[in-house]
Amino acid sequence: MGTCARAQTPENIDRQNDTAEASLNQNPKQSLATATGTKAAAENIGYKKGMARAIAIMGVANYKVDDYAQAKLLLSDAATINQQISDTSNLAFCKYWLGNIELNQSKYSNAFDLYQTANSLAEKIHDKKNIARSLDGKASIYEALGEDDKALAMYEAALNTARQADFKVWYPGVMLSMGNLAYKKGKVDSAIQIYTNAIIISDEVGNLNNKANCYQKLAEIYYEKKDSKKAMEYIQLAMSLFQQTGSLSSFSYSRLLMSYIVLSDKAYKVAIDLGLMSLDEGKANGEIQLQKDAAQVLYYAYLGMGDKSRALEYHVLFHDLSEANHNEELTKKLARIDLEANFEKERQISKIEEEKKDAELKARFDKQNLVKKVSIIGIFLFAIIAGLAIFAFNQKRKDSSLIAKEKKRTDTLLLNILPEEIVAELKKADYKMSGLATVLFADVKAIAGKADEPASKRIQSDLDYYYQAFDQITARSKIEKIKTVGDAYLCVGSNAGDEENAINVVSAALQIRQFVQQAQQERIEKGESYFEISIGIHTGPVVAGIIGIRKFSYDVWGDTVNIAARMEQHGEEGKINISGGTYTLVKDRFNCIYRGEVETKKKEKIDMYFVEGPVKA
């Protein structure tokens, strides 16, 4: 609001755009809000260059939170304006990000053309930042198509160009890609070092998304090394950051990796819960690879639990999805030919189509053989199960005695290496799927006062002051604080009935808002820094439990947490934004104002309401 209220100049608008662009990798929501205000201010004074750049930044911010359709519309509008006013640098910027959208949808030829256009525009004006971006984009295509040597050479060129331009914010993203290639070639120690260095630089430049991606890659490495403790630590760090930045697609793949890790710890129930979530999300978004990996997790989890029938069901699904994945590989091969032999396109397409038909015939034949094998295996399994049932009946009394002896032996071993109270906690610790829970996601933002010292000197003590008050409020309201991540606060109400815990959480949110407003008024009068807060709430199912092997951590996951974060992202400072699901449970106790719908990652529409206060008796 303040951006439009005061007199603006082109210089002010350029600075505001710089601020919005700088926060794209750390807080896309804040970047979008800043750029939206800047666009309005630029329109008011007729500054087309500033307006076009603000629209482009809005497009990138939408891309960062996986809203590719809106991102493409905004970036296309910005490109049109930049072309009209001959702003070559910003036009190259738009072409690069439009290329990323095409690459994300596996449209390699379109993406390559857009990256090439961005590169040509940047070369004309010696714009090294956009040259570095376009080289990075083309390298990504070569990597996606399996041309690793070409990809590595182009990543190195992109990094060198970024260094020439002192474009430090671009270093960690290119380093992440180079780490991926090193790991792919079996250079594990080198990959770990590259990811570690990329995390350090990501911190320096405020690139939370890239930091999260590096944590995810380290989790993959340690999972492959069978070090589930380290793998779990890294994947939890990655998921927290993806949740904070709103990168829901990346969060989905991190959740899938977590299911593999807990599977390696034989936590079969939670592996199944996480695997089913990933499978459903993959179906909703048409992501074959996500579905395929989820089916594999479910196969091993049910097999580990001894449910061979369900295991076989997901093994067949995995096989079918592998066939679909094979067709995607043929599509990539087609794209490679399109890029490298434009003048022989017709002949090569015909050849690939023949290969595809042959592959489909072979796949159909393999599937028929699989059905026959499944029938034979089914008969064999039935015979085994019948035999085991007879054996189990005869051994039941002996087993009871054996189990008691083994339990006593396990307890003795644990007490030899761990304190008694820790052993008691270990016995209690379990993964579980909770019922309905109400999740509160709050984001606080520091505002510097007139005569205040720099916010960085006080931010830690100030956050501690606010969070202590939040903790007291949640404790009084009988809801569970889960964690704080930087300036984000997460708590859950799940102990009472569905309606009661939703009422408790909304009541706590009103108390938190009242505390923040009182503290804000007191600090404004003293000219000191203060915080503003936005709160999002959603009610739905969550996965909750204790994660880790020795260093325990209680946490919650699932779409409910993501939607609560989405409620906060689409709210306003000083407001409590709740979903339609929560509204249904609390509407008789609180005055609420309807404010429209928001679309989730699964393209579902969710109603949103601002909570004004309790209903007066």
C-alpha positions as MATLAB code, in Angstrom:
seq = 'MGTCARAQTPENIDRQNDTAEASLNQNPKQSLATATGTKAAAENIGYKKGMARAIAIMGVANYKVDDYAQAKLLLSDAATINQQISDTSNLAFCKYWLGNIELNQSKYSNAFDLYQTANSLAEKIHDKKNIARSLDGKASIYEALGEDDKALAMYEAALNTARQADFKVWYPGVMLSMGNLAYKKGKVDSAIQIYTNAIIISDEVGNLNNKANCYQKLAEIYYEKKDSKKAMEYIQLAMSLFQQTGSLSSFSYSRLLMSYIVLSDKAYKVAIDLGLMSLDEGKANGEIQLQKDAAQVLYYAYLGMGDKSRALEYHVLFHDLSEANHNEELTKKLARIDLEANFEKERQISKIEEEKKDAELKARFDKQNLVKKVSIIGIFLFAIIAGLAIFAFNQKRKDSSLIAKEKKRTDTLLLNILPEEIVAELKKADYKMSGLATVLFADVKAIAGKADEPASKRIQSDLDYYYQAFDQITARSKIEKIKTVGDAYLCVGSNAGDEENAINVVSAALQIRQFVQQAQQERIEKGESYFEISIGIHTGPVVAGIIGIRKFSYDVWGDTVNIAARMEQHGEEGKINISGGTYTLVKDRFNCIYRGEVETKKKEKIDMYFVEGPVKA';
ca = [
       0.000    0.000    0.000;
       2.823    2.392    0.896;
       4.419    1.886   -2.513;
       1.477    3.566   -4.256;
       0.685    6.128   -1.570;
       3.893    8.195   -1.720;
       5.277   10.103   -4.695;
       7.296    7.818   -6.955;
      10.172    8.320   -9.376;
      11.697    5.910  -11.903;
      14.717    5.611   -9.591;
      12.528    4.567   -6.644;
      10.719    2.011   -8.795;
      14.000    0.538  -10.044;
      15.165    0.132   -6.431;
      11.879   -1.550   -5.463;
      12.244   -3.953   -8.403;
      15.804   -4.722   -7.262;
      14.448   -5.567   -3.798;
      11.702   -7.792   -5.240;
      14.134   -9.677   -7.494;
      16.612  -10.171   -4.632;
      13.986  -11.987   -2.531;
      12.803  -14.382   -5.285;
      14.843  -17.323   -4.017;
      14.143  -16.698   -0.334;
      10.563  -15.490   -0.044;
       8.666  -15.648   -3.372;
       5.463  -14.514   -1.662;
       7.094  -11.315   -0.419;
       8.723  -10.794   -3.820;
       5.312  -11.100   -5.508;
       3.749   -8.596   -3.092;
       6.567   -6.064   -3.603;
       6.513   -6.421   -7.398;
       2.703   -6.080   -7.507;
       2.871   -2.771   -5.628;
       5.754   -1.590   -7.796;
       3.816   -2.410  -10.981;
       0.903   -0.229   -9.798;
       3.255    2.635   -8.914;
       4.996    2.413  -12.304;
       1.624    2.480  -14.098;
       0.641    5.613  -12.151;
       3.621    7.584  -13.475;
       3.703    5.924  -16.938;
       7.109    4.271  -16.385;
       6.789    1.328  -18.800;
      10.267   -0.075  -18.239;
       9.687   -0.382  -14.481;
       6.192   -1.773  -15.042;
       7.436   -4.469  -17.456;
      10.216   -5.510  -15.109;
       7.785   -5.720  -12.170;
       5.432   -7.928  -14.231;
       8.364  -10.193  -15.146;
       9.354  -10.538  -11.479;
       5.727  -11.390  -10.632;
       5.930  -14.135  -13.285;
       9.127  -15.590  -11.815;
       7.620  -15.478   -8.294;
       4.653  -17.544   -9.542;
       7.091  -19.974  -11.206;
       8.878  -20.406   -7.861;
       5.647  -21.565   -6.195;
       4.797  -23.941   -9.095;
       2.012  -21.840  -10.692;
       3.405  -22.275  -14.217;
       0.269  -21.164  -16.095;
       0.145  -17.774  -14.341;
       3.920  -17.420  -14.658;
       3.744  -17.922  -18.434;
       0.970  -15.316  -18.836;
       2.859  -12.669  -16.838;
       6.234  -13.307  -18.487;
       4.652  -13.211  -21.971;
       2.990   -9.847  -21.141;
       6.294   -8.478  -19.853;
       8.137   -9.703  -22.977;
       5.607   -7.923  -25.223;
       6.084   -4.593  -23.389;
       9.890   -4.963  -23.380;
       9.838   -5.586  -27.125;
       7.711   -2.463  -27.686;
      10.075   -0.236  -25.669;
      13.258   -1.982  -26.956;
      14.432   -3.048  -23.497;
      16.773   -5.808  -24.691;
      18.125   -6.839  -21.291;
      14.729   -7.403  -19.674;
      13.443   -9.069  -22.844;
      16.309  -11.577  -22.587;
      15.385  -12.115  -18.905;
      11.774  -12.944  -19.885;
      12.839  -15.316  -22.683;
      15.092  -17.222  -20.265;
      12.304  -17.783  -17.712;
       9.806  -18.710  -20.435;
      12.378  -21.304  -21.516;
      12.411  -22.706  -17.968;
       8.633  -23.187  -18.100;
       8.931  -25.106  -21.405;
      11.786  -27.209  -19.986;
       9.692  -28.022  -16.918;
       7.051  -29.459  -19.262;
       9.688  -31.471  -21.212;
       9.220  -29.320  -24.349;
      12.935  -29.365  -25.073;
      12.906  -27.886  -28.559;
      10.786  -24.887  -27.485;
      12.957  -24.370  -24.412;
      16.173  -24.502  -26.441;
      14.846  -21.906  -28.912;
      13.925  -19.542  -26.052;
      17.329  -19.960  -24.368;
      19.042  -19.350  -27.712;
      16.967  -16.191  -28.242;
      17.864  -14.968  -24.730;
      21.546  -15.635  -25.451;
      21.498  -13.758  -28.791;
      19.767  -10.730  -27.228;
      22.226  -10.644  -24.334;
      25.259  -11.032  -26.636;
      24.167   -7.947  -28.629;
      24.445   -5.698  -25.558;
      27.209   -7.660  -23.754;
      24.816   -8.487  -20.909;
      26.847  -11.145  -19.086;
      24.196  -11.874  -16.441;
      21.655  -12.950  -19.040;
      24.371  -14.749  -21.029;
      25.119  -16.779  -17.885;
      21.400  -17.517  -17.447;
      20.932  -18.680  -21.041;
      24.053  -20.902  -20.962;
      22.776  -22.458  -17.741;
      19.413  -23.097  -19.428;
      20.939  -24.801  -22.466;
      23.126  -26.922  -20.196;
      19.976  -28.088  -18.372;
      18.529  -29.338  -21.665;
      21.662  -31.315  -22.510;
      21.631  -32.811  -19.008;
      17.936  -33.766  -19.318;
      18.676  -35.502  -22.642;
      21.651  -37.441  -21.236;
      24.372  -35.387  -22.998;
      26.395  -35.058  -19.779;
      29.725  -33.964  -21.296;
      28.084  -31.154  -23.279;
      26.084  -30.176  -20.204;
      29.180  -29.970  -17.970;
      31.075  -27.821  -20.501;
      28.132  -25.425  -20.733;
      27.662  -25.260  -16.929;
      31.348  -24.350  -16.589;
      30.910  -21.634  -19.236;
      27.842  -20.314  -17.381;
      29.740  -20.201  -14.056;
      32.755  -18.447  -15.608;
      30.484  -15.862  -17.256;
      28.652  -15.248  -13.958;
      32.010  -14.728  -12.218;
      33.064  -12.201  -14.862;
      29.870  -10.250  -14.137;
      30.235  -10.722  -10.327;
      26.772  -12.328  -10.557;
      27.236  -14.181   -7.262;
      23.545  -14.990   -6.796;
      23.827  -17.308   -9.812;
      26.802  -19.342   -8.515;
      24.996  -21.816   -6.205;
      22.405  -22.913   -8.792;
      25.095  -23.773  -11.360;
      27.168  -25.469   -8.649;
      24.159  -27.635   -7.731;
      23.882  -28.807  -11.351;
      27.625  -29.549  -11.511;
      27.326  -31.528   -8.268;
      24.513  -33.569   -9.832;
      26.725  -34.463  -12.795;
      29.639  -35.410  -10.504;
      27.368  -37.718   -8.504;
      25.970  -39.220  -11.718;
      29.539  -40.092  -12.794;
      30.198  -41.829   -9.455;
      32.361  -39.037   -7.981;
      30.526  -39.116   -4.651;
      33.078  -37.273   -2.481;
      33.415  -34.547   -5.107;
      29.613  -34.188   -5.285;
      29.354  -33.870   -1.473;
      31.991  -31.130   -1.489;
      30.254  -29.234   -4.307;
      26.858  -29.416   -2.553;
      28.417  -28.280    0.747;
      30.072  -25.277   -0.918;
      26.821  -24.466   -2.738;
      24.969  -24.434    0.622;
      27.471  -21.917    2.020;
      27.109  -19.601   -0.995;
      23.315  -20.071   -0.994;
      23.313  -18.761    2.583;
      25.458  -15.795    1.583;
      23.141  -14.751   -1.262;
      19.850  -15.767    0.419;
      18.924  -18.563   -2.010;
      16.780  -20.843    0.199;
      15.424  -22.920   -2.702;
      18.905  -23.863   -3.865;
      19.980  -24.591   -0.289;
      16.992  -26.941    0.064;
      17.877  -28.689   -3.229;
      21.442  -29.273   -1.973;
      20.133  -30.730    1.295;
      17.876  -33.047   -0.718;
      20.811  -34.241   -2.843;
      22.923  -34.890    0.282;
      20.008  -36.875    1.712;
      19.962  -38.999   -1.466;
      23.708  -39.653   -1.168;
      23.574  -40.715    2.470;
      20.502  -42.851    1.780;
      22.532  -44.666   -0.902;
      25.370  -44.998    1.655;
      22.817  -46.636    4.035;
      23.365  -43.859    6.609;
      19.673  -43.289    7.376;
      20.426  -40.971   10.323;
      22.253  -38.414    8.168;
      19.827  -38.908    5.294;
      16.862  -38.143    7.585;
      18.552  -35.026    9.015;
      19.172  -33.618    5.532;
      15.720  -34.455    4.131;
      14.017  -32.788    7.115;
      16.081  -29.627    6.495;
      15.122  -29.707    2.817;
      11.400  -30.201    3.498;
      11.309  -27.347    6.032;
      12.888  -24.955    3.510;
      10.659  -26.067    0.606;
       7.637  -25.554    2.849;
       8.903  -22.084    3.791;
       9.459  -20.983    0.173;
       6.263  -22.607   -1.151;
       8.058  -24.961   -3.588;
       5.405  -27.669   -3.367;
       6.615  -29.835   -6.265;
      10.091  -30.087   -4.737;
       8.464  -30.791   -1.360;
       6.598  -33.745   -2.930;
       9.832  -35.370   -4.123;
      11.467  -34.759   -0.724;
       8.521  -36.484    0.951;
       8.977  -39.443   -1.401;
      12.671  -39.669   -0.477;
      11.670  -39.606    3.203;
       9.441  -42.631    2.527;
      12.490  -44.529    1.179;
      14.511  -43.558    4.270;
      11.872  -44.694    6.789;
      11.451  -47.848    4.698;
      15.152  -48.599    5.237;
      14.503  -48.256    8.994;
      11.642  -50.795    8.619;
       9.027  -48.177    9.579;
       6.635  -49.803    7.131;
       3.429  -48.066    8.229;
       4.726  -44.524    7.799;
       6.399  -45.540    4.516;
       2.991  -46.679    3.265;
       1.296  -43.436    4.417;
       3.924  -41.283    2.677;
       3.953  -43.514   -0.413;
       0.173  -43.302   -0.844;
       0.308  -39.493   -0.591;
       3.002  -39.370   -3.280;
       1.090  -41.782   -5.527;
      -2.124  -39.712   -5.276;
      -0.243  -36.478   -5.943;
       1.550  -38.010   -8.913;
      -1.793  -39.116  -10.384;
      -3.328  -35.661   -9.832;
      -0.435  -33.899  -11.563;
       0.313  -36.504  -14.242;
       3.864  -37.089  -12.934;
       4.792  -40.605  -14.085;
       8.161  -40.723  -12.308;
       6.605  -39.750   -8.955;
       3.920  -42.446   -9.338;
       6.475  -45.059  -10.340;
       8.764  -44.388   -7.354;
       5.784  -44.304   -4.970;
       4.598  -47.690   -6.300;
       8.055  -49.123   -5.632;
       7.988  -47.846   -2.020;
       4.550  -49.391   -1.485;
       5.693  -52.698   -2.958;
       8.644  -52.996   -0.544;
       6.656  -51.694    2.442;
       3.822  -54.204    2.037;
       6.354  -56.949    1.379;
       8.146  -56.013    4.626;
       4.841  -56.190    6.520;
       4.166  -59.637    5.104;
       1.178  -58.533    2.981;
       2.288  -60.284   -0.212;
      -1.026  -59.755   -2.005;
      -0.849  -55.945   -1.727;
       2.867  -56.041   -2.505;
       2.177  -57.899   -5.740;
      -0.497  -55.329   -6.679;
       1.998  -52.470   -6.448;
       4.723  -54.486   -8.191;
       2.426  -54.822  -11.232;
       1.648  -51.076  -11.056;
       5.388  -50.328  -10.929;
       5.908  -52.465  -14.036;
       3.113  -50.637  -15.929;
       4.475  -47.228  -14.932;
       7.952  -48.298  -16.037;
       6.536  -48.882  -19.515;
       5.077  -45.364  -19.519;
       8.439  -44.045  -18.332;
      10.115  -45.856  -21.215;
       7.865  -43.951  -23.622;
       9.015  -40.700  -21.997;
      12.615  -41.727  -22.698;
      11.681  -42.199  -26.347;
      10.258  -38.657  -26.308;
      13.595  -37.370  -24.997;
      15.389  -39.217  -27.774;
      13.097  -37.545  -30.287;
      13.888  -34.133  -28.791;
      17.639  -34.789  -29.043;
      17.295  -35.568  -32.744;
      15.225  -32.412  -33.242;
      17.971  -30.310  -31.691;
      20.966  -31.887  -33.409;
      19.662  -32.646  -36.908;
      17.071  -30.060  -37.907;
      17.462  -30.760  -41.649;
      16.935  -34.508  -41.234;
      13.953  -34.210  -38.913;
      11.407  -36.038  -41.082;
      13.565  -39.138  -41.577;
      14.579  -39.343  -37.936;
      11.035  -38.883  -36.590;
       9.881  -41.785  -38.738;
      12.658  -43.964  -37.333;
      11.813  -43.097  -33.728;
       8.101  -43.752  -34.305;
       8.978  -47.240  -35.576;
      11.106  -47.839  -32.471;
       8.201  -46.668  -30.322;
       5.787  -49.107  -32.005;
       8.272  -51.954  -31.554;
       8.693  -50.982  -27.902;
       4.925  -50.951  -27.399;
       4.593  -54.416  -28.973;
       7.395  -55.731  -26.769;
       5.835  -54.116  -23.695;
       2.469  -55.759  -24.474;
       4.155  -59.133  -24.868;
       6.087  -58.660  -21.589;
       2.861  -57.717  -19.811;
       1.142  -60.922  -21.016;
       4.087  -62.923  -19.708;
       3.884  -61.060  -16.395;
       0.185  -61.945  -16.014;
       1.032  -65.617  -16.528;
       3.833  -65.411  -13.984;
       1.530  -63.644  -11.518;
      -1.018  -66.484  -11.808;
       1.648  -69.107  -11.127;
       3.054  -67.084   -8.224;
      -0.471  -66.677   -6.791;
      -1.028  -70.454   -6.727;
       2.407  -70.971   -5.195;
       1.786  -68.309   -2.536;
      -1.576  -69.853   -1.640;
       0.121  -73.191   -1.026;
       2.814  -71.544    1.112;
       0.260  -69.578    3.148;
      -1.797  -72.728    3.816;
       1.319  -74.527    5.018;
       2.365  -71.603    7.189;
      -1.103  -71.446    8.763;
      -0.861  -75.093    9.847;
       2.683  -74.565   11.126;
       1.676  -71.382   12.993;
      -1.183  -73.195   14.742;
       1.200  -75.916   15.978;
       3.885  -73.435   17.067;
       1.674  -70.864   18.791;
       2.484  -71.936   22.367;
       6.194  -72.232   21.646;
       6.215  -68.773   19.975;
       4.638  -67.092   23.022;
       7.460  -68.327   25.238;
      10.103  -67.373   22.658;
       8.697  -63.847   22.236;
       8.799  -63.265   26.005;
      12.447  -64.400   26.149;
      13.427  -62.208   23.161;
      11.667  -59.166   24.658;
      13.567  -59.601   27.939;
      16.854  -60.028   26.029;
      16.190  -56.860   23.919;
      15.359  -54.809   27.015;
      18.558  -55.985   28.697;
      20.668  -55.038   25.664;
      19.090  -51.584   25.432;
      19.607  -50.920   29.158;
      23.280  -51.847   28.771;
      23.882  -49.028   26.273;
      21.180  -46.410   27.004;
      19.751  -44.710   30.105;
      16.461  -46.181   31.357;
      14.401  -43.050   30.567;
      15.661  -43.018   26.952;
      14.716  -46.677   26.540;
      11.226  -45.822   27.766;
      10.946  -43.054   25.150;
      12.207  -45.359   22.406;
       9.463  -47.862   23.220;
       6.831  -45.151   22.980;
       8.155  -43.600   19.736;
       6.137  -44.541   16.676;
       5.074  -43.231   13.335;
       1.341  -42.741   12.900;
      -1.316  -41.250   10.667;
      -3.256  -38.773   12.783;
      -6.937  -37.984   12.348;
      -8.096  -34.516   11.409;
      -5.851  -31.752   12.750;
      -5.973  -27.970   12.508;
      -2.635  -26.463   11.409;
      -1.617  -22.843   12.082;
       1.177  -21.356    9.966;
       2.319  -17.824   10.953;
       4.898  -15.616    9.249;
       6.399  -12.617   11.064;
       8.073   -9.708    9.307;
      10.439   -7.243   11.017;
       9.815   -3.500   10.452;
      12.578   -1.057   11.476;
      11.636    1.975   13.604;
      12.581    5.598   12.925;
      15.336    5.843   15.518;
      16.050    2.140   15.818;
      19.415    0.437   15.462;
      19.874   -1.953   12.490;
      17.341   -4.805   12.665;
      20.076   -7.449   12.359;
      21.426   -6.516   15.839;
      18.050   -7.080   17.527;
      16.301   -9.628   15.343;
      17.233  -12.650   17.460;
      16.200  -11.151   20.827;
      13.028   -9.693   19.282;
      12.014  -13.036   17.744;
      12.659  -14.730   21.091;
      10.414  -12.161   22.841;
       7.567  -12.761   20.380;
       7.969  -16.558   20.227;
       7.926  -16.855   24.047;
       4.563  -15.096   24.038;
       3.295  -17.357   21.211;
       4.412  -20.447   23.189;
       2.469  -19.283   26.265;
      -0.658  -18.681   24.181;
      -0.505  -22.104   22.456;
       0.093  -23.840   25.806;
      -2.970  -22.139   27.314;
      -5.013  -23.078   24.244;
      -4.019  -26.775   24.522;
      -2.429  -26.893   21.070;
       0.975  -28.295   20.156;
       3.839  -26.098   18.943;
       5.763  -28.056   16.285;
       8.682  -25.816   15.353;
       9.954  -22.428   14.238;
      11.864  -22.015   10.971;
      13.448  -18.561   10.855;
      10.509  -16.152   10.962;
       7.856  -18.866   10.498;
       5.911  -20.436   13.416;
       4.051  -23.766   13.085;
       1.603  -25.290   15.592;
      -1.150  -27.933   15.448;
      -4.359  -28.652   17.365;
      -5.188  -32.360   17.310;
      -5.901  -33.631   20.827;
      -9.595  -32.675   21.103;
     -12.540  -33.337   18.779;
     -12.336  -31.898   15.258;
     -14.547  -28.890   16.035;
     -12.982  -28.181   19.426;
      -9.387  -28.245   18.228;
     -10.268  -25.956   15.285;
     -11.907  -23.490   17.725;
      -8.848  -23.671   20.012;
      -6.460  -22.931   17.136;
      -8.485  -19.966   15.784;
      -8.816  -18.586   19.339;
      -5.032  -18.865   19.769;
      -4.526  -17.082   16.425;
      -6.676  -14.150   17.622;
      -4.641  -13.952   20.842;
      -1.359  -14.029   18.882;
      -2.605  -11.249   16.595;
      -3.723   -9.159   19.602;
      -0.303   -9.573   21.258;
       1.520   -8.555   18.047;
      -0.728   -5.490   17.607;
      -0.198   -4.357   21.219;
       3.570   -4.812   20.951;
       3.510   -2.962   17.615;
       1.699    0.064   19.122;
       4.085    0.247   22.099;
       7.175    0.036   19.913;
       5.931    2.528   17.327;
       5.435    5.089   20.115;
       9.056    4.524   21.204;
      10.365    4.605   17.608;
      11.602    1.019   17.928;
      11.444   -1.912   15.506;
       8.400   -4.169   15.613;
       6.875   -7.151   13.845;
       3.869   -7.592   11.605;
       2.269  -11.021   11.231;
       0.135  -12.956    8.753;
      -1.543  -16.216    9.778;
      -2.956  -19.115    7.750;
      -5.068  -21.997    9.111;
      -6.374  -25.225    7.512;
      -8.001  -28.397    8.885;
      -7.319  -31.842    7.418;
      -5.413  -35.137    7.854;
      -1.688  -35.071    8.704;
       1.103  -37.581    9.154;
       2.740  -37.036   12.560;
       5.419  -38.822   14.529;
       8.984  -39.031   15.768;
      11.693  -39.086   13.108;
      15.337  -40.120   13.525;
      17.436  -42.876   15.000;
      19.191  -41.237   17.976;
      18.312  -37.534   17.774;
      14.516  -37.552   17.860;
      12.362  -34.865   16.260;
       8.551  -34.702   16.387;
       7.081  -33.242   13.194;
       4.010  -33.245   10.956;
       3.747  -33.553    7.165;
       1.157  -33.694    4.461;
      -1.011  -31.587    2.199;
      -2.780  -30.061    5.229;
       0.488  -28.362    6.296;
       1.075  -27.188    2.707;
      -2.454  -25.742    2.444;
      -2.063  -23.935    5.794;
       1.126  -22.385    4.402;
      -0.787  -21.492    1.191;
      -3.476  -19.791    3.352;
      -0.746  -17.696    4.991;
       0.852  -16.853    1.630;
      -2.479  -15.641    0.231;
      -3.418  -13.717    3.385;
      -2.508  -10.184    4.435;
      -0.406   -8.715    7.217;
      -2.435   -8.388   10.394;
      -5.056  -10.866    9.110;
      -6.020  -14.474    9.919;
      -6.824  -16.345    6.685;
      -8.637  -19.685    7.151;
      -9.726  -22.358    4.676;
     -13.315  -23.347    3.965;
     -12.732  -26.623    5.860;
     -11.794  -24.772    9.042;
     -14.589  -22.218    8.518;
     -17.209  -25.011    8.543;
     -16.025  -26.043   12.025;
     -15.770  -22.545   13.593;
     -18.389  -20.414   11.793;
     -20.791  -20.475   14.777;
     -18.102  -19.156   17.131;
     -16.299  -16.519   15.035;
     -17.284  -13.732   12.656;
     -15.679  -14.442    9.274;
     -15.613  -12.627    5.908;
     -15.504  -14.597    2.633;
     -12.685  -13.456    0.332;
     -12.665  -15.811   -2.662;
     -10.865  -18.993   -3.681;
      -7.265  -20.158   -4.016;
      -6.027  -23.015   -6.188;
      -3.872  -25.779   -4.657;
      -1.074  -27.723   -6.346;
      -3.650  -30.406   -7.219;
      -5.782  -27.757   -9.004;
      -8.432  -27.929   -6.284;
     -10.326  -24.745   -5.373;
     -10.392  -23.854   -1.670;
     -12.542  -21.094   -0.162;
     -10.801  -18.507    2.035;
     -12.163  -16.426    4.929;
     -10.713  -13.658    7.109;
     -11.478  -14.149   10.825;
     -12.627  -10.847   12.355;
     -13.232  -11.947   15.952;
     -15.474  -14.036   18.218;
     -19.239  -13.922   17.836;
     -20.670  -11.630   20.512;
     -23.229  -13.221   22.826;
];
